[in-house]
Amino acid sequence: MREALERFLASKMPTASAITVDGLVQHTEGFSLQTFSFDVDWREAGKACHRRLVIRRQPSAGLLEPYDLEPQFRALHAIADTPVRFPRVLWYEPDPSVLSAPFYVMEWVAGEVPLPALDANGTPPFADDARRVTIGRDFAEILADVHRIDIDVCGLQFLGRPRDAREAAQRAVDVWEGYTERARLGPMPMMTEALCWLRNNLPADGEVTLVHGDYRTGNFITSDDRIAAILDWEMVHLGDPMEDLAWAMSKIWRGESSRVGYLVEPEEFLAWYEQAGGARVSHDRLRFYSVLAGVKMAAIMLTGVKAWHDGRTRDMRMVFFDQQVPGMYAVIAEALGLIQL
């Protein structure tokens, strides 16, 4: 892989010489794309140069298949000059012969990725209140920045703009019903109930914006008590901004905590989001997308279980999702008002 990377970089950096790759590390935290980081050294204009970069590569089987890396690469490239903080993308390579599968290269952002879970000692992330509040405000304000991006100015129409919020919701339901059906191994009454409810309760109004699709604690890098970069744009699309809000606020990412992603209380999060210029919050649409959030997460888990069942992956994390799907059904049932967790 190191030699293949050196050849690839030489093709992308024609004015560089003596390109060497070192410190190649595979990161195992993510569940969708494969992630590698590495150091690259080269000489250019008589000077020694150094940079650390990251590869995001398509897996043979994963939670968001079928994969297509090009839309997220193009979207990230298109919003490079906006205030949104994310690792800048450099090159996209669709040819699987280069590195065994399609991939793209992006810059390395130093920092840590807090996870939405208690640690081994039972301590929640963001235990320091001042740090928690600072990061929580960043979390709300950056999402507002995402939703304020001008689709036309940035040339994001290629993502497929829905006519209105109703069509955006219809597309979202279609997408996750498709995942559910492709992953079906037997009857799924809770998914059937939830999908029927979603189709019968499509929102009729609301704006269409850029949507991150997986905006939550666990998908950002912190540095010096601030958010340095938003990660994992695999599900980026044009849709209803309430989809991002409901996903970020879901119980999936806050466990027993009442706080959004262990950061701030929901009312505070929504107030900061609106104050930063985000979309006007609609609680009816938030409820719709809170039901969809449970369906979405269950469908993702079921996709992993199906990949294991079909023998397309030996990643043990995928089979463990089978034990977690009932928890997602409980999240869906609560969002539908059927139970109280």
N, C-alpha and C positions, 0 to 999 in steps of 0.2 A: 504493500500500500504506500509506503514511503516513496519508493521509486516512481510509482504511478503518479503520485502527487507532484513530485518534482518535475515530471514531464508535463503535467497539466499546467502547472504554474509557469513553466517556461513558455508555453504557448500563449498564456495570458499576459505575460510581462516581457514583451519583446526587447525592451531596453535594459533588462536585468541580466546579470551573468553570475556564474558560480552559485546557483540556487541550491540550497540544501534544506531539507526538512528534518526536524528532530523533535523530541518530546511529544510524540504522538500518543494521545490518551483517548480511550473510548469511555464516554460518560454513560452511566447506566440509570440515571435518575428518571429519564423520560420513558413514556410508554408508546409513543407513536413513531416519530422519525429517529433514526440512529444519529447520535451526536459524537463527533470527535473534535478534539482541539490539538493544535500543533504549533510549533515555532518554525518560522521560515527566515532564513538568513540569505542575503544576496548582496551583490555589489552593483552599484549604479552610479554613473558619472564620477567614477573614481572613489566613491564612498561606500563604507560598509553599512548595510541597512538590516533592520530586524523588525519582525512583527509577529504577533501571535494571532492565529486565525481559528475559525470554527467551521467544520463541515456538518451539514444536515443532509443525511442520506436516506433515501427511500428503503424501508425494510422489505423483506420477502413476504411478510405477513404482519399485520398490525391492527391497531384499533380504529383507524380511519381509512381503511381500504375501501374502494380502489383509490390509489394515491395519484395525485398530479401536483408536482411541486411548482410548476410554472406560475399559476395564478398568484400564489403567496409571494414568490420572488418578484413578480412584476408589480404587485401591490406595494411591497416594501420599497422597491426602487422608486415607485411613483410618489411616495409620501416622504422621501428622504429630506426634503427641505421644510417639512412641517415641524411644529414644536414637539411632536410626539417622540418620546425617548425609546429607542430600540436599537439593536445591533445593526449597523449598516451592512447591506448585502453587496457583494462584489461581483460574483460570477455564478451563472447557472449552467449546468451541464446535463442535457437530457440523454446523452449517449451512454447506455449502461456499460459499454465496453471499457470506458475510461476507468471507472471505479466500482464495477460490478452492479451498479444501480444508479439511476439519476440522483443528482445531488446539487446543492448550492453551497457557496462559501460566503461567510460573513465575518465581520470583525469580532474580536474577543472583547468582552466587557468584564472587567474585574469586579468582584464582589461576592456576595452569598445569596442563595435562593432560599428564603424562609418557606417552610412547608406548613400547610394547614392542618397541623396535628400536634398532639402533645409529644414531648420527647420521652426518653426512657425513664426519666424521673417524674413524669407527670406535669412538667412545666410547659405552659403554652408558649407559642412564638410571641415575640413582641412583649416580653414580660415587663420591660421598662415602659412606663406610661408615656413619658415625653416622646420617646422614640416611636411608640405605637401610634400616637396622634399625628406626628409629623409624617410618617409613612402613610397613614390612613388618609390624610389630606392630599398627599401626592397621588394616591391611588384613585381618589375621586376626581381630581383635577386633570390627570392624564387621560382618564376615560372621556371626560368632557372634550379634551383636545382631539381625541380620536373621532368623536361624533361631530365635531365642528369642521372637519376636513371638507374642503370643497371638492365634490366628486368630479365636476366638470373641469375645474382648473387643473387638478392632478391627473386627469385622464383615466379615471377608474371605471369608466363605463364598461370596459371589457369584462368586468365581474358580473354583468347582467343586472341592470337596475329594475327592480319591481316598479310597477305603476304607482302603487300606494302601499300603505301599511297592511291592507287586507291581503294583497297579493304576496307581500313579503312573508306574512304569517302562513299563507297557503304553501309557499315554497318551502318554508322551514319544516312544516308538518310532513310534506312530501319527502323531503330529504331523510328525516329520521324514521318515518315509516318504512322507507326503502332499506335503511340499515337494519331495522327490526326484522323485516321479512327475510333479508339475506342471511340473517343470523339465526333464524328460527330453527329450533330443534324439537319443538313440541308446543302445546297450548300455552299462551301467555295472556290470561284473562285481564290482568291489570294493565298491560300495554294496550290491549284491545279497547278497554274501557277509556283509558286516557286519550288514545288517538281519536276515538269517536267524540269525546268531549271537546277536544281541540278543534275538530272539524266543524262542530256545531257552535263554537264560540269564537270564531275568527274576528279579530278587532276590525272595526270599520274605518278608523281614522288614525292619523299619526304620520310623522315624517319618516323618510327613508334616508339613512346615513351609512357611512362605512361602519361595519360591525367587526370587532376583533374575533368574536366567536368562542374564545376560551379565556376570557379576562377574569383572573382570580388570583388569590394568594397561592403561591407555588409556581406562578408563571411570570415572576419579575425578579430582577436582581437588585439587591440593596447595597449601597456603599455610603459611608459617612452618614448613616441614619436618613437617607433619602432613597427614592427609587431611581436607579441608574438606567434601567432598560426594561421594557416589556418584551417577554419572550413568547414563543409558541403561537405563531400566526397561521397554523395549518387550516383553521376553519374561517379565515377572513372572507367576508362577503358583503354585499349591500343588502341592508334589511332594516328592521325596526331597532332603534337604540335600546328599547326596553329589554331586548333579548340579552344584551351584555349586562345590563343592570341586574336582571333577575338571576342570571348565571352567577355573577359575582356575589350576590346576596344569598344564594341558595344555602340551605342547611348542609348540603354536601360538603361545603368548604368551611364550615364553622363548628361541626361537631356539637358538643354540649354548650358552646359559647353562644351568647345572644348577639355577639358582634359579627359584622360582615367580615368574613375571612380572618377572624380573630383580631380585627383592627379597630373598628368603630361601630357604634350602634347604627342600625339602619336609617333612622331619621336624620342623624348627623351626616352620614354618607350621602344620602340623597340631597340634603341641603347644600353641602359643599359642591356636589356635582352640578346642581342648578346654578349656584353662584358663580361657578367657573365657566358658565356659558353652555352647559350641556342642554340636551333636549328637555322640554317640559315633561315632568314626570306624570305618567298616567298610571294610577293604581289598578285600574281594570286591566290594562295591557300588561302590567307587571304580574298580575295573577295568571294571565294566560301564559306568559313566558316562564313563570315558576313551575307550572305543570309541564311545559315543554322541557325545562331544565332536567327534571327527573326522568322524563322519557329519553332525552338525549344521553344522559349518563348511563342509564340502563342499556340503551342500544349500543353504546360504546363498549360496555362490559360484555354484553352478549356477543359482540363481534369478536372480542378476544377469546371467549370460550369456544366459539365456532371454529376459529383458526386452530385452536388446540385440538378440538374434536376431529377436525379434518386432517390433522397431521401436518399442517403447514407451518407450525412453529413449535419449538420445544422450550420456549420461554415460560418458566413455571409461574410467573406472575399472571399470565393469561388464564390458566386454569383456576387460580385462586379467586378470580372474579365470580366464579360460580357460587361462591359462598357469600358474596357481597350483593348480588342482584336482589335478593329479598329486601335488603335494606333500602335499595333504590325504590322498590315497589312501595315501601312504607313512606318514603319521601313524596312519591307521586300521590299516594292516598291522602296524605295530609294536605298537599296543595289542592286536591280536589274537594277538601272539606269532609272526607269520609272518616278520618281518625284525627286524634290529637296526640302528637308525640311528646 
